[in-house]
């Protein structure tokens, strides 16, 4: 290495601790100020080599610390996304369905409402006529 050229930082990581996409995300944060090289020295291991660009003055120890902090942040964000994936999918689906607007007359006419019976213990689906029909008067003498 020539004088004045920044030293590179190499960190070897275990993929069982840091998922591959967390490693990629952390490395991506450094591409504006460092040359980033990822390698696989052994199965289940990833090495990250950061070499500061010529116009960037940063200590090797600082780069290592920043990379480790970014790895923890990326791994934590990935965990949160995995835990909340179902919620995000549900909200997104409902938002897209709502954006489509209510069904049009053609779609409503094509629906087959008599095809399948359903359970209605509260009598909500009962028609107005059925619910408020006139009852026959009781015969006299009863």
PyMOL CGO cylinders between C-alpha atoms (Angstrom):
from pymol import cmd
from pymol.cgo import CYLINDER

trace = [
    CYLINDER, 0.00, 0.00, 0.00, 1.41, 3.39, -0.92, 0.3, 1, 1, 1, 1, 1, 1,
    CYLINDER, 1.41, 3.39, -0.92, 1.69, 6.29, 1.48, 0.3, 1, 1, 1, 1, 1, 1,
    CYLINDER, 1.69, 6.29, 1.48, -1.41, 8.48, 1.73, 0.3, 1, 1, 1, 1, 1, 1,
    CYLINDER, -1.41, 8.48, 1.73, -3.68, 5.71, 0.50, 0.3, 1, 1, 1, 1, 1, 1,
    CYLINDER, -3.68, 5.71, 0.50, -6.35, 4.82, 3.07, 0.3, 1, 1, 1, 1, 1, 1,
    CYLINDER, -6.35, 4.82, 3.07, -6.14, 1.41, 4.75, 0.3, 1, 1, 1, 1, 1, 1,
    CYLINDER, -6.14, 1.41, 4.75, -8.81, -1.11, 3.99, 0.3, 1, 1, 1, 1, 1, 1,
    CYLINDER, -8.81, -1.11, 3.99, -11.02, -2.84, 6.53, 0.3, 1, 1, 1, 1, 1, 1,
    CYLINDER, -11.02, -2.84, 6.53, -11.95, -6.51, 6.30, 0.3, 1, 1, 1, 1, 1, 1,
    CYLINDER, -11.95, -6.51, 6.30, -14.60, -8.08, 8.48, 0.3, 1, 1, 1, 1, 1, 1,
    CYLINDER, -14.60, -8.08, 8.48, -15.59, -11.74, 8.24, 0.3, 1, 1, 1, 1, 1, 1,
    CYLINDER, -15.59, -11.74, 8.24, -19.18, -12.51, 9.21, 0.3, 1, 1, 1, 1, 1, 1,
    CYLINDER, -19.18, -12.51, 9.21, -21.14, -15.64, 10.04, 0.3, 1, 1, 1, 1, 1, 1,
    CYLINDER, -21.14, -15.64, 10.04, -24.35, -15.89, 7.96, 0.3, 1, 1, 1, 1, 1, 1,
    CYLINDER, -24.35, -15.89, 7.96, -26.15, -17.62, 10.83, 0.3, 1, 1, 1, 1, 1, 1,
    CYLINDER, -26.15, -17.62, 10.83, -25.80, -14.37, 12.83, 0.3, 1, 1, 1, 1, 1, 1,
    CYLINDER, -25.80, -14.37, 12.83, -26.29, -11.90, 9.98, 0.3, 1, 1, 1, 1, 1, 1,
    CYLINDER, -26.29, -11.90, 9.98, -28.59, -12.89, 7.11, 0.3, 1, 1, 1, 1, 1, 1,
    CYLINDER, -28.59, -12.89, 7.11, -27.25, -12.31, 3.63, 0.3, 1, 1, 1, 1, 1, 1,
    CYLINDER, -27.25, -12.31, 3.63, -29.68, -9.50, 2.82, 0.3, 1, 1, 1, 1, 1, 1,
    CYLINDER, -29.68, -9.50, 2.82, -28.69, -7.67, 6.03, 0.3, 1, 1, 1, 1, 1, 1,
    CYLINDER, -28.69, -7.67, 6.03, -25.04, -7.92, 4.97, 0.3, 1, 1, 1, 1, 1, 1,
    CYLINDER, -25.04, -7.92, 4.97, -25.88, -6.59, 1.50, 0.3, 1, 1, 1, 1, 1, 1,
    CYLINDER, -25.88, -6.59, 1.50, -27.90, -3.73, 2.97, 0.3, 1, 1, 1, 1, 1, 1,
    CYLINDER, -27.90, -3.73, 2.97, -25.12, -2.75, 5.36, 0.3, 1, 1, 1, 1, 1, 1,
    CYLINDER, -25.12, -2.75, 5.36, -22.50, -2.89, 2.61, 0.3, 1, 1, 1, 1, 1, 1,
    CYLINDER, -22.50, -2.89, 2.61, -24.68, -0.77, 0.34, 0.3, 1, 1, 1, 1, 1, 1,
    CYLINDER, -24.68, -0.77, 0.34, -24.59, 2.09, 2.87, 0.3, 1, 1, 1, 1, 1, 1,
    CYLINDER, -24.59, 2.09, 2.87, -20.83, 2.42, 2.27, 0.3, 1, 1, 1, 1, 1, 1,
    CYLINDER, -20.83, 2.42, 2.27, -20.71, 2.52, -1.52, 0.3, 1, 1, 1, 1, 1, 1,
    CYLINDER, -20.71, 2.52, -1.52, -20.68, 6.32, -1.67, 0.3, 1, 1, 1, 1, 1, 1,
    CYLINDER, -20.68, 6.32, -1.67, -17.40, 6.54, 0.29, 0.3, 1, 1, 1, 1, 1, 1,
    CYLINDER, -17.40, 6.54, 0.29, -15.76, 3.14, -0.03, 0.3, 1, 1, 1, 1, 1, 1,
    CYLINDER, -15.76, 3.14, -0.03, -15.05, 0.46, -2.56, 0.3, 1, 1, 1, 1, 1, 1,
    CYLINDER, -15.05, 0.46, -2.56, -16.98, -2.55, -1.30, 0.3, 1, 1, 1, 1, 1, 1,
    CYLINDER, -16.98, -2.55, -1.30, -15.96, -6.14, -2.01, 0.3, 1, 1, 1, 1, 1, 1,
    CYLINDER, -15.96, -6.14, -2.01, -17.94, -9.13, -0.72, 0.3, 1, 1, 1, 1, 1, 1,
    CYLINDER, -17.94, -9.13, -0.72, -16.43, -12.59, -0.76, 0.3, 1, 1, 1, 1, 1, 1,
    CYLINDER, -16.43, -12.59, -0.76, -17.20, -16.05, 0.57, 0.3, 1, 1, 1, 1, 1, 1,
    CYLINDER, -17.20, -16.05, 0.57, -14.04, -17.39, 2.27, 0.3, 1, 1, 1, 1, 1, 1,
    CYLINDER, -14.04, -17.39, 2.27, -15.85, -20.49, 3.59, 0.3, 1, 1, 1, 1, 1, 1,
    CYLINDER, -15.85, -20.49, 3.59, -19.36, -21.95, 3.51, 0.3, 1, 1, 1, 1, 1, 1,
    CYLINDER, -19.36, -21.95, 3.51, -21.67, -19.91, 5.75, 0.3, 1, 1, 1, 1, 1, 1,
    CYLINDER, -21.67, -19.91, 5.75, -19.15, -17.05, 6.01, 0.3, 1, 1, 1, 1, 1, 1,
    CYLINDER, -19.15, -17.05, 6.01, -19.04, -13.73, 4.18, 0.3, 1, 1, 1, 1, 1, 1,
    CYLINDER, -19.04, -13.73, 4.18, -16.15, -11.30, 4.21, 0.3, 1, 1, 1, 1, 1, 1,
    CYLINDER, -16.15, -11.30, 4.21, -16.75, -7.59, 3.67, 0.3, 1, 1, 1, 1, 1, 1,
    CYLINDER, -16.75, -7.59, 3.67, -13.78, -5.53, 2.47, 0.3, 1, 1, 1, 1, 1, 1,
    CYLINDER, -13.78, -5.53, 2.47, -14.15, -1.76, 2.66, 0.3, 1, 1, 1, 1, 1, 1,
    CYLINDER, -14.15, -1.76, 2.66, -11.49, 0.43, 1.05, 0.3, 1, 1, 1, 1, 1, 1,
    CYLINDER, -11.49, 0.43, 1.05, -12.09, 4.18, 1.39, 0.3, 1, 1, 1, 1, 1, 1,
    CYLINDER, -12.09, 4.18, 1.39, -12.11, 6.14, -1.85, 0.3, 1, 1, 1, 1, 1, 1,
    CYLINDER, -12.11, 6.14, -1.85, -9.21, 8.55, -2.43, 0.3, 1, 1, 1, 1, 1, 1,
    CYLINDER, -9.21, 8.55, -2.43, -11.13, 11.69, -1.41, 0.3, 1, 1, 1, 1, 1, 1,
    CYLINDER, -11.13, 11.69, -1.41, -12.45, 10.16, 1.85, 0.3, 1, 1, 1, 1, 1, 1,
    CYLINDER, -12.45, 10.16, 1.85, -10.43, 10.39, 5.04, 0.3, 1, 1, 1, 1, 1, 1,
    CYLINDER, -10.43, 10.39, 5.04, -11.64, 7.86, 7.57, 0.3, 1, 1, 1, 1, 1, 1,
    CYLINDER, -11.64, 7.86, 7.57, -9.86, 5.57, 10.01, 0.3, 1, 1, 1, 1, 1, 1,
    CYLINDER, -9.86, 5.57, 10.01, -10.00, 1.83, 9.52, 0.3, 1, 1, 1, 1, 1, 1,
    CYLINDER, -10.00, 1.83, 9.52, -11.35, 1.32, 13.06, 0.3, 1, 1, 1, 1, 1, 1,
    CYLINDER, -11.35, 1.32, 13.06, -14.13, 3.83, 12.40, 0.3, 1, 1, 1, 1, 1, 1,
    CYLINDER, -14.13, 3.83, 12.40, -15.19, 1.95, 9.26, 0.3, 1, 1, 1, 1, 1, 1,
    CYLINDER, -15.19, 1.95, 9.26, -15.28, -1.35, 11.16, 0.3, 1, 1, 1, 1, 1, 1,
    CYLINDER, -15.28, -1.35, 11.16, -17.42, 0.16, 13.91, 0.3, 1, 1, 1, 1, 1, 1,
    CYLINDER, -17.42, 0.16, 13.91, -19.81, 1.80, 11.44, 0.3, 1, 1, 1, 1, 1, 1,
    CYLINDER, -19.81, 1.80, 11.44, -20.17, -1.45, 9.49, 0.3, 1, 1, 1, 1, 1, 1,
    CYLINDER, -20.17, -1.45, 9.49, -20.94, -3.44, 12.63, 0.3, 1, 1, 1, 1, 1, 1,
    CYLINDER, -20.94, -3.44, 12.63, -23.52, -0.88, 13.75, 0.3, 1, 1, 1, 1, 1, 1,
    CYLINDER, -23.52, -0.88, 13.75, -25.13, -0.88, 10.31, 0.3, 1, 1, 1, 1, 1, 1,
    CYLINDER, -25.13, -0.88, 10.31, -25.21, -4.70, 10.32, 0.3, 1, 1, 1, 1, 1, 1,
    CYLINDER, -25.21, -4.70, 10.32, -27.10, -4.69, 13.61, 0.3, 1, 1, 1, 1, 1, 1,
    CYLINDER, -27.10, -4.69, 13.61, -29.53, -2.10, 12.28, 0.3, 1, 1, 1, 1, 1, 1,
    CYLINDER, -29.53, -2.10, 12.28, -30.14, -4.01, 9.06, 0.3, 1, 1, 1, 1, 1, 1,
    CYLINDER, -30.14, -4.01, 9.06, -30.63, -7.31, 10.91, 0.3, 1, 1, 1, 1, 1, 1,
    CYLINDER, -30.63, -7.31, 10.91, -33.10, -5.63, 13.30, 0.3, 1, 1, 1, 1, 1, 1,
    CYLINDER, -33.10, -5.63, 13.30, -35.09, -4.07, 10.43, 0.3, 1, 1, 1, 1, 1, 1,
    CYLINDER, -35.09, -4.07, 10.43, -35.24, -7.45, 8.70, 0.3, 1, 1, 1, 1, 1, 1,
    CYLINDER, -35.24, -7.45, 8.70, -36.57, -9.06, 11.88, 0.3, 1, 1, 1, 1, 1, 1,
    CYLINDER, -36.57, -9.06, 11.88, -39.27, -6.38, 12.21, 0.3, 1, 1, 1, 1, 1, 1,
    CYLINDER, -39.27, -6.38, 12.21, -40.30, -6.83, 8.58, 0.3, 1, 1, 1, 1, 1, 1,
    CYLINDER, -40.30, -6.83, 8.58, -40.52, -10.61, 8.99, 0.3, 1, 1, 1, 1, 1, 1,
    CYLINDER, -40.52, -10.61, 8.99, -42.61, -10.29, 12.16, 0.3, 1, 1, 1, 1, 1, 1,
    CYLINDER, -42.61, -10.29, 12.16, -45.00, -7.76, 10.62, 0.3, 1, 1, 1, 1, 1, 1,
    CYLINDER, -45.00, -7.76, 10.62, -45.20, -9.15, 7.08, 0.3, 1, 1, 1, 1, 1, 1,
    CYLINDER, -45.20, -9.15, 7.08, -48.75, -10.47, 7.47, 0.3, 1, 1, 1, 1, 1, 1,
    CYLINDER, -48.75, -10.47, 7.47, -50.00, -7.14, 8.86, 0.3, 1, 1, 1, 1, 1, 1,
    CYLINDER, -50.00, -7.14, 8.86, -48.36, -5.16, 6.06, 0.3, 1, 1, 1, 1, 1, 1,
    CYLINDER, -48.36, -5.16, 6.06, -49.81, -7.51, 3.42, 0.3, 1, 1, 1, 1, 1, 1,
    CYLINDER, -49.81, -7.51, 3.42, -53.30, -7.23, 4.93, 0.3, 1, 1, 1, 1, 1, 1,
    CYLINDER, -53.30, -7.23, 4.93, -53.23, -3.44, 5.09, 0.3, 1, 1, 1, 1, 1, 1,
    CYLINDER, -53.23, -3.44, 5.09, -51.84, -3.20, 1.55, 0.3, 1, 1, 1, 1, 1, 1,
    CYLINDER, -51.84, -3.20, 1.55, -54.49, -5.57, 0.20, 0.3, 1, 1, 1, 1, 1, 1,
    CYLINDER, -54.49, -5.57, 0.20, -57.28, -3.61, 1.88, 0.3, 1, 1, 1, 1, 1, 1,
    CYLINDER, -57.28, -3.61, 1.88, -55.88, -0.30, 0.62, 0.3, 1, 1, 1, 1, 1, 1,
    CYLINDER, -55.88, -0.30, 0.62, -55.68, -1.59, -2.95, 0.3, 1, 1, 1, 1, 1, 1,
    CYLINDER, -55.68, -1.59, -2.95, -59.15, -3.09, -2.77, 0.3, 1, 1, 1, 1, 1, 1,
    CYLINDER, -59.15, -3.09, -2.77, -60.53, 0.20, -1.47, 0.3, 1, 1, 1, 1, 1, 1,
    CYLINDER, -60.53, 0.20, -1.47, -58.77, 2.15, -4.21, 0.3, 1, 1, 1, 1, 1, 1,
    CYLINDER, -58.77, 2.15, -4.21, -60.54, 0.03, -6.81, 0.3, 1, 1, 1, 1, 1, 1,
    CYLINDER, -60.54, 0.03, -6.81, -63.87, 1.41, -5.57, 0.3, 1, 1, 1, 1, 1, 1,
    CYLINDER, -63.87, 1.41, -5.57, -67.13, -0.39, -4.99, 0.3, 1, 1, 1, 1, 1, 1,
    CYLINDER, -67.13, -0.39, -4.99, -68.31, -3.10, -7.35, 0.3, 1, 1, 1, 1, 1, 1,
    CYLINDER, -68.31, -3.10, -7.35, -70.16, -1.83, -10.40, 0.3, 1, 1, 1, 1, 1, 1,
    CYLINDER, -70.16, -1.83, -10.40, -73.67, -2.78, -11.43, 0.3, 1, 1, 1, 1, 1, 1,
    CYLINDER, -73.67, -2.78, -11.43, -72.39, -5.37, -13.91, 0.3, 1, 1, 1, 1, 1, 1,
    CYLINDER, -72.39, -5.37, -13.91, -70.37, -7.14, -11.20, 0.3, 1, 1, 1, 1, 1, 1,
    CYLINDER, -70.37, -7.14, -11.20, -73.32, -7.08, -8.79, 0.3, 1, 1, 1, 1, 1, 1,
    CYLINDER, -73.32, -7.08, -8.79, -75.67, -8.53, -11.42, 0.3, 1, 1, 1, 1, 1, 1,
    CYLINDER, -75.67, -8.53, -11.42, -73.20, -11.34, -12.16, 0.3, 1, 1, 1, 1, 1, 1,
    CYLINDER, -73.20, -11.34, -12.16, -73.04, -12.39, -8.51, 0.3, 1, 1, 1, 1, 1, 1,
    CYLINDER, -73.04, -12.39, -8.51, -74.99, -15.55, -7.72, 0.3, 1, 1, 1, 1, 1, 1,
    CYLINDER, -74.99, -15.55, -7.72, -76.49, -14.92, -4.29, 0.3, 1, 1, 1, 1, 1, 1,
    CYLINDER, -76.49, -14.92, -4.29, -78.70, -18.03, -4.19, 0.3, 1, 1, 1, 1, 1, 1,
    CYLINDER, -78.70, -18.03, -4.19, -75.93, -20.52, -4.90, 0.3, 1, 1, 1, 1, 1, 1,
    CYLINDER, -75.93, -20.52, -4.90, -74.81, -21.07, -1.34, 0.3, 1, 1, 1, 1, 1, 1,
    CYLINDER, -74.81, -21.07, -1.34, -76.72, -20.90, 1.94, 0.3, 1, 1, 1, 1, 1, 1,
    CYLINDER, -76.72, -20.90, 1.94, -75.06, -19.25, 4.88, 0.3, 1, 1, 1, 1, 1, 1,
    CYLINDER, -75.06, -19.25, 4.88, -75.59, -19.23, 8.61, 0.3, 1, 1, 1, 1, 1, 1,
    CYLINDER, -75.59, -19.23, 8.61, -77.44, -16.12, 9.90, 0.3, 1, 1, 1, 1, 1, 1,
    CYLINDER, -77.44, -16.12, 9.90, -78.10, -16.59, 13.63, 0.3, 1, 1, 1, 1, 1, 1,
    CYLINDER, -78.10, -16.59, 13.63, -78.98, -12.90, 14.19, 0.3, 1, 1, 1, 1, 1, 1,
    CYLINDER, -78.98, -12.90, 14.19, -81.43, -12.71, 11.30, 0.3, 1, 1, 1, 1, 1, 1,
    CYLINDER, -81.43, -12.71, 11.30, -79.53, -9.85, 9.68, 0.3, 1, 1, 1, 1, 1, 1,
    CYLINDER, -79.53, -9.85, 9.68, -79.92, -11.20, 6.16, 0.3, 1, 1, 1, 1, 1, 1,
    CYLINDER, -79.92, -11.20, 6.16, -83.71, -11.48, 6.49, 0.3, 1, 1, 1, 1, 1, 1,
    CYLINDER, -83.71, -11.48, 6.49, -85.61, -9.30, 4.05, 0.3, 1, 1, 1, 1, 1, 1,
    CYLINDER, -85.61, -9.30, 4.05, -87.85, -6.50, 5.27, 0.3, 1, 1, 1, 1, 1, 1,
    CYLINDER, -87.85, -6.50, 5.27, -90.91, -8.26, 3.93, 0.3, 1, 1, 1, 1, 1, 1,
    CYLINDER, -90.91, -8.26, 3.93, -90.10, -11.43, 5.85, 0.3, 1, 1, 1, 1, 1, 1,
    CYLINDER, -90.10, -11.43, 5.85, -89.35, -9.59, 9.05, 0.3, 1, 1, 1, 1, 1, 1,
    CYLINDER, -89.35, -9.59, 9.05, -92.40, -7.29, 9.08, 0.3, 1, 1, 1, 1, 1, 1,
    CYLINDER, -92.40, -7.29, 9.08, -94.98, -9.35, 7.20, 0.3, 1, 1, 1, 1, 1, 1,
    CYLINDER, -94.98, -9.35, 7.20, -98.54, -9.02, 8.40, 0.3, 1, 1, 1, 1, 1, 1,
    CYLINDER, -98.54, -9.02, 8.40, -99.57, -11.83, 10.56, 0.3, 1, 1, 1, 1, 1, 1,
    CYLINDER, -99.57, -11.83, 10.56, -102.90, -13.43, 9.93, 0.3, 1, 1, 1, 1, 1, 1,
    CYLINDER, -102.90, -13.43, 9.93, -105.44, -12.54, 12.61, 0.3, 1, 1, 1, 1, 1, 1,
    CYLINDER, -105.44, -12.54, 12.61, -106.16, -15.25, 15.11, 0.3, 1, 1, 1, 1, 1, 1,
    CYLINDER, -106.16, -15.25, 15.11, -109.45, -16.99, 14.54, 0.3, 1, 1, 1, 1, 1, 1,
    CYLINDER, -109.45, -16.99, 14.54, -112.17, -16.10, 17.04, 0.3, 1, 1, 1, 1, 1, 1,
    CYLINDER, -112.17, -16.10, 17.04, -112.46, -18.54, 19.81, 0.3, 1, 1, 1, 1, 1, 1,
    CYLINDER, -112.46, -18.54, 19.81, -108.79, -19.20, 20.28, 0.3, 1, 1, 1, 1, 1, 1,
]
cmd.load_cgo(trace, "trace")
